[in-house]
Amino acid sequence: MCGIVGYIGRREAAPILLEGLHRLEYRGYDSAGIAVPHRGRLRVTKAAVRVDELRDLVGTGLTAKVGLAHTRWATHGEPTDANAHPQVDEDGHIAVVHNGIIENAEQLRTKLTADGVKFTSETDTESLAHLIARALRDGAASLEDAVRTTLREVEGAYGIVVFDVRKPDELVVARNGSPIVLGIGEGEMFVASDIAALVRYTQRVVYLDDGELATLGADDFHTSTLQATRTSKTETMVDVADEDYQHDGYDDFMRKEMHEQPDAVRRALVGRLDERFSTARLGGLDLDPHELRSFRRVKFLGCGSAYYAGQLGANLVEEWARLPADAEPASEFRYRNPVVDPETLYVAVSQSGETLDTLAAVQELKRKGGRVIGMVNVVGSAVGRECGRGVLLHAGPEVSVASTKAVTNMCVSSAMLALLLGRVRDLSMAHGKRIVAAMAELPDRIAEILAAEAEIEAAAVRFASAEHMFFVGRVRGWPVAREGAQKLKEISYIHAEAYQAAELKHGPLALIDAHMPSVVIVPDDEVLAKNIGTMEQIKARGGPVIAVTNAELPDGLADVVIRVPRSEPELDPILFAIPLQVFAHRIAIHLGRDIDKPRNLAKSVTVE
């Protein structure tokens, strides 16, 4: 991984390819490269540089009408010039760009080396170029057949684009576990790993499914399976504009997207709050009240922030629907031979809808007869297609690696699902009315928090020199603490750990001293007194306390208080997470971090 762009048409390819890479920079990468035909030979320019530097290396004067490009996030081999993509075969005819991981790469490399092939990189991808070249020498009827023959030897995940300089009128594309989308223009075709690279040129797209190949010409394309069976695809119009990937006056995408949250939550709620029956309408579930009542358990599956949003959702399902519910990292699910219960509703949560671990969990559930719905932000994404039904987050395109508006909409959507399940069971009309009214006010409450950004920044700057930080929460505050610690870690690189408040005294309290600040989540609810007790324990050991609260606290108990507006107690976690986004962002800014491109991370994790 991380970013793929390909083009074939009537325009000069290099500027389109480089602009596509620029639009994919937000996904995170450590090297970049481009390959186009030039005077009958393959011209490859690649290095461990940023896209702007690659643009300078490419220069001008390339008139090719076809090519491919890539930004790489290292998996096999360090981020070096040699390991950058595209990778080529020994004769310099075949160029390959690849997202994913070839799991049997070492065996393939050993076999090729024994046959006399000399490798020039440490990547798993280079094996693909050599194998495709070998298949053509061995008599493959076409580049597509050579790619198909090669992929039958491959184990693992891939999204690939292949070009043969001897066949300059076609590109071959394939997908298995790593996203690939085709863009359809007038007399031109595009391919990318993300629609962000395409929307400047077209809104007409086709999504490849796992196990599919496509051969692209300037005027058309066809798709088929690894078994050479032709498939038919339905063209989709994406409701995304080029402007969605602009900064709009903000210095970084994370801050822009934080401030888009009120509107994002309004989109998630519009048409879905039923005031008449005090419930939620989620037509995408395609489940009638009888089916909803048949579930005996709910399990949320997600990775990172999506997992924490699922934990919040599970708490609400138990509270409102009185159904046993929990959340589990999707990355662990299929490896522990899970018991799949036909009376459990499984909810797969993913911003991109392409997270490989989540997609694999969905596939495992379907193999075992589980009933699973998706909760995704991207129409046509793999998780959405695999589930077939679910809840669209409506957060809009999210560019920053650190998720803000998407994770907030995950929490809001999970709350609506919990409300719906509660109302078909034992949650009263009066309680439903109270919750619906509070949900409708969430966008305004979020706007209030964001309006206090300067006050949160003051707290952030005060503690930006800390090397370690605790985030502490109890019950409803626990997933908030986990998400807050995640945000701080991923963009500021400060070591942060989340703990359940009651667990502090079972070991972690030994770490508390004047150099270990604790961010304590303190909603004004039934455990307020317990949370005050936790803060007193920290203060008694000299630890600084940052209280995030909507309660009145004893004077002097917290070193800093970050105020949160009141909502209904069950919805407090949605609001409490917002100032922690701002807190992490302002610390990272103060420390001079690259907010939208945190080191070692990528936006859409499509490898294991």
N, C-alpha and C positions, 0 to 999 in steps of 0.2 A: 504494500500500500504506500502512497495514499491517494494521488490524483492522476486520472487518466484523461487524455483528450486525443481525439482523432478527427481528421477531416479529409473529405474527398469531394471535389467539385470543380468550379470554374474560376474561383478566386485563388489568389496566392495563399498557400496553406500556412506558411510560417507565422505571419501576424495573427492569424486566427488561433493557431495552436498556443502561441505565447500569451495571448489575451486569455484563453481558456485556463492556462496554468495560473495566471494571475488571479482569476476568479476562484480558483481552488486553493489558494494559499492558506485560507483560514483553516483548512483541515489539518495543518501541521505537516512539516516535511523537513528533510535535511539535505537533499540534493535534487537536481532537476536536469532534464535533458529533452532533446528533440531530435527526430530523424526525418529527413525528407530526401527525395531523389534529386540529384544535381549532376547534370551532364552524364546521365546514364549510370551513375554510381550512387551508392548510399552515403549520404552525408550525415554523420551523427555528431552532435554537439552536446556534451553533458559534463557536469562538474558538481562538486559539493558546494553549491552557491545558491543564493536567492534568485528568484525569477528575473528580477531587474538586471542582475549581473549576467544571467544566462542570455537575456536579450542582447546585451552588449557583445557577448561572445559570438552569438549567431550572426550579428551584423545585418547587412542588406545585400540585395542582389540575388536572393533565392526566389525563383519564379515557379517552383513546384506547386502543383495543384492538389497534392495529396501528402499526407504525413501523419506522424503520431508523436505524442509528447507525454511527459510524466513528471510528477513530483514524488519523491520516494521518502518513506518513513522506514528507517532501517529495521529489518528483521534478520535476514541472513547476511552477515558481513557489516562492517562499520560503514559510516557515511563518508565514502571516499569517491574520488572521480571514477575510478574503475568500477565501483559497485553501483553507481548511478544508472538509471535506465534512460534510454532503451539499451537492452542487451542484444548482441548480434552473434551470428554464427561465424565460423572461422573464415569463410570466403567473403564475408561482408555483404551478403545478399539479403539476409533475413533480419528484421528488427522486431523486437518484442517489448511491449510494456506490460506490466503485470502488477496487480494488487492481490494480496493474499499470501498464503504460505503453502509451498509444495512439501508435503510431509515426507515423501520418499525421495527428496532431492539428493540425499547422500548416496542412496543406492543407484539412482540414475547417473550421478556424477561418476561414481566408481565404474559403472558399466561403460560409460562413454570414454572415460580415461583409458580403460583397458583396450578400447577400440582405436586409441591413438589421438583422441580429441584433446586439444590443449585449451584449458580454461584460462580466462584473463580476469575473472572476478571471483568473489566468494559467494555470489548470490545463488539462490535456488532458481531464479528466472533464466539464467544463462543456459541451463540444461534444456529449457523449452526451445530456445533458438537452435541449438545443435540438433535436437531430436526432429524438429520440423524440417531442417535442411536435409537430414538423413532420409526422412520419409520421402522427400521430393527426389532425391538421388535414387531411392529404391523404387521409383516408378509411380508415386502417388499421382492421380489423374489431375489434381488441382491443389492450389494452396489450401482450400477448405478441407480437402481430403487429408492433406498432410497434417493439418492442425488436429483434425478429428483423430487420426491415427496416434498422434502424440498424446492427446489428452486421455486416451484409453489406457496409457501407461502411467498416468499421473494420479496420485492420491493427495487430497487436500483441497484447499480453497483457492479459487482464482477468478479474477476478471482480467481478460487479456485482449490486446489488440495486436495483430500481426500484419506486417507489410513485407512484401518481396519486391525488391527494386526491379526485378525482371518482369513483374506483373503490375505496372503502375496504375492500372485502372480498377484496383480493388483493395479493400481492407477486409480482414477476417477477424471476427470478434467472438469471444466465448465467455460464458459465465458459469461459475459454480460456487455459490456462497459469498461472492463479492459483487457489489452492484455494478451493473452496466445499463446505460440508457442510450437509445439511439435518438438523434434529432433529425427531423425531416424538413428539408428546405426545398426551394425551387431550383432544381438542377444541382443540388449539393446535399450531402449527408454528413452528419456529425455523430460522434460517439464520445461519451464521457462517463465517468464514475459518479457524477453528480450533476443535476440539472443546472446548477449555478454556472457551469461552463457553457451552457447552451442558450440560456434565455435571452441573451443579447441578439441571437440570430434567429431563433424559432421557439414557438410554444407547442409545436407538434412533436410528440415523443412516443416512443415505444419502449417498454421495459422488457428486457430479456429475463427469462426464467432460468433457474438452475438446470444445468444439463443442456442448454441451448447454444447453438452457434448462429452467427449471422454473417453473410457476405454482403458487403456494401459496395455499390458503384455510385457514380455521381447522380444517377437518375432513379435508382431503385435499390431494393435490398430483398433478400430472402432469408428465412430462418429454417433451422433443422435441428434435430437431436443428435446426440453422439452416435446413435444407431443409424444416422442418415435418413431418418424419416422427416419429411417436410412438415413444418408447423405453420399455423396462421396466427398473426398478431393483430391486435386492435389498437389503432392509433388513439392517443389521449391528448387532450389539450390541457396544459398545465396553467394553473391560475397564479403564476408568479411572474413578476416583471423584473427587468434589469435593475430598476431603482431599488428593489428590495435588498440588493447586495452593495449598496452605497452607504457611506458613513453618515450622510445627512447632517453634517455639521458637528458630529461627535468625533472625539479623538480616537475612539476605538469602538468596535462592534459590541463589546460586552456592555459598556455604558449605554449605548444606543438601545440595546435590547432590554436592559433593565427598565429604561424609561418607556418602552413600548408595552410594558406589562399591563397597565390598566386597559388599553385597547385590546390586547391579546386575550385577557380574561373576559372582556365583554363579548368578543367573538365566540369564545368557548361556551358562553352562557346563552347567547341569543337564540330564541326559539326552543330552548331546552328546559326552562323553568316553567312549570305548570302551576300557576297560582290557584286555579280553580280546584285542583285536587291535591295541592300542596306536595307535589312530587317533581320528578325530573322526567323528561322525554328524551330517550336515547334510541332513536329509530334504527340506527346502524347496528344495534345488538341483534335485531331480528329474533327477539325472544318475547313470547307473550307472557302475561302474568302467571299463568299456570306453570310454564317452564321456569320462570324466575323463582317461583315458590318451591320448585323441586330440588333446588340445590341445597346441600347440607353443609357445604364448606366453600370458602373462597380463598384462592391462593394467587398472589401477585408475583410475577417474575420480571426482573429487570436487572440492569447492571449500573453500578455507580449511582448517580442521582436518581435514575429511574427506579432503582431498588428502594431508595429511601422514600420516594414518593409513593411507592407501593406499600411500604410499611405504614405510612400515614393513612393510606386508603384502607388497609387491613384493620387498623384501629377503629376507623369510622364504621366499617362493616360490622364489626363486633358490637360497637356501641349502639348503632341505629337498627341494624337488622337482627341482632342477637344470634348471628351465625359465627361459628368458629372461623377465623381468618388469620392468615399470616402472609409474610413476604419472604422471598428467598432469592439469593443471587442466581440469575439465570445461568451464569458461568459454571455453577456447581451442579445444577439440577440433573442433567442427564448422566453425569458421572457417578452418581450414587445409587443408580438403579432404583429410581423413585417408584413408589406405589401410586399408580394413576387411578384415581377414584372417579367413576362415571357420574357420581353425584356432587362432584366438586366443579366449580366454575373457575377456570384458570384465566388469568388476565396477563397478557404479555405487553409490557410497557417499554417503549423505545421512541426516542425523539426522531431518529433517522428512519426507523423501520428497517434498517439494514444491519443492525448490531448482530454479528455472527453468533455470539453465545445465546442471545435471545431467540434468534431464528432457529438455531439447533434445538433449543428447548421446546419450541412450538412443534417442530417436526417430530421430536420424540413423543410429545403428548398425542399428536395425531396418529402416530403409529400404534399407540397403546389405547386408542379409543377415548382420549380425554376431550372434554369440551372446552375450547379455548377461544377467547376473543382478543383482538388487538386493541391497543391504545397507542396510536402513533400520530406523528405530525406530518407525514409525507404521503400524499395520495399515490397509490401505485407501488409503494415500497414492498419489499419482500415479506416482511412480517404481516403487513396488511393483506397482501394477496394470499399468503399461506393460511391466515386465520379465516379470511372470507367475510368476517363481520367484526364490528367493534365500535370504537369511539375515535373520531378524528379530533385531534387536539386543537386545531385552528390557531396555533401560536404564530403562524407565518414563518417564513424562512429564518433560521437561526444560524448565524455565521460563527460567533465566538465559540471556541472550544469549551469554555466554561458555560454550561447551560443556565439560563435564567428564566426567560419567558416560557420556554418549553417545559421546564420542570415545574414551574408554577401552574401551568395549564394541566400538567399531569395530576397535580394535587387537586385542582378544581374538578377535573373530570372524574377522578377517583371518588371525590366527595359526592358528585352527582350519581355515580353508580351506587354508592352506599345508600344514598337517600332513596333511590328507586327500589333497591332491595328491601330497605326498611319499610317503605310504604306499602309494598305488596305483602308484608308480614305484619308486624305488630306496632310499628311506629304510628302514633296517633296523628290525626289531622292537625291538631294544635301544634304538636312538635314539628310536623312537616312545614306548616305555615311559618313558624319561627325560623326554620333553617332556610327556606326559600327566600325570605326577606333578607336574611343576613348574606346569603350568596349574592343576591342582586346588588348589595352594597359593596362587595369586595373590590371592584375596580376603583371606587372613590377612596376606600381606605388605603389601598396600595398607593394611589396617587399622593395621599397625605404623607405616607412614609417617605416616598421619593422626594417630596418637597423639603424634607428635613435632611437632605443629603449632606449639607455643610456641617450639621451637628454630629452626624455619624462620622464624618471625615475627621473631626477634631479628636474623637475617641480613637480612630484608627491610627492617626499620626502619633498619638501618645504612646501606643503600644507597638508601633512598627518595628522597633528594635528588638523585640522579643525573639528568642530563638526557638521557643516551644510555647504551645498554648493548649489548654484543655477547653473543650466545649462540653457542657454538662446539661443534661435534661432528664426529665422524669415523665413517664407515660406519654402524654401528647407532645412533650418537649423533646423526647428522645430522638425521633427521626429528624427534627429540626437541628439538633446538636450535630448529628452525623452529617447532614448536608452542609452546615456551616463550616465544619472542620474540612470537609472535602473542598469547598470553595477556596478556603485559605491555603490549603496545601497546593492545589493545582495551579494557582496563578501567582502566589507570593513566594512559594517554596519554603515557607515557615513550617516546621514540623508541628502538626496539630493532631490531637486525638480526641475522639468523642467518647464520653462515658455516661452510662446511666447514673443519675445522681446518687442513688443508694449504693452503687458499686464503688464509689470513691474510697469509702472506709475499709473496703476489702482488698486494699493493696495500693491503688494509685495515689492515695493521700500521701504516701511516702515521698512523692516527687514535688509536693507543694512547697514552695518557698517564695521569696520576694521576686524571683526571676521567672516565675511560672504563672502568667495571668490565666484566669479562668473566665470564659464566657458562659454565663449561667442563664438558661432559658426559664423565665419566671412568669408564666401566665397567672392571671387572677382566677384560679379555679380551686377545686377541692383539695389539691395538694400544695397550695401556696405555703402553708406553715412548714411543710416538709422541705420545700425549696429554700425557704428562709433559713432553716436549720443547716442545710448544705452550705449556704453562703457563710454562715457563722463558723462552720468547721474550717472552711478555707481561710477566712480572715484570721482565725485563731492561730493559724500556722504561718501567717505573714504573707499569704498569697493575695495578689491584686484580683479584684472582682469587677467584671464588666457585666452588668445585669441588663438583659433584654426583657422588658416587662411592660404590662399594662396595669400593674398593681401599684398600690402605695406601699413603699418599703420603709423600714425604720431608717432614720437618719444615720448616715455614716456607714451603713452596711456595705454599700457598693462604692467602689472608687469612681466608676462611671456608670450612668444610667442611660440606656437607649430606650426611648419611649415608643410604644406601639399602640395605635388606636384600638379601641375595644370593638369586638365582634361577639358573636356567640362563642362560648368556650370551645366547642368542637372544631370551629374554624380558625381558632387562634394560630395553629401551626402554619397555615398558609401565609398569614400576615407576618408571623415572627421570622420566617425565612428571608423575607425581603431585606430588612436592615443588615442581615449577615452577608448578603450579596454585596451590598454597598461597602460594608466594613472590609471585606476581603479585597474588593476592587481598589479602594482608596489606599490600603496598605501596599498593595502591589504597585500602584502608581508611585507612591512615595519611595518605594525601593527601586524604581526604574525598571520594572519587569515589562516584558513584551506581552501585553494583556491577552491579545487574541491568539498568540502562538506560544503557549507555554511549552517549555522544553519537554521533550520525550513523549508528548501527548498528541493525539489526533482526534478530530471531531467525531468521525464515524469509525468505530473499531470493528473492522471486518476481518480480523484475524484472531486466532486464539492466543 
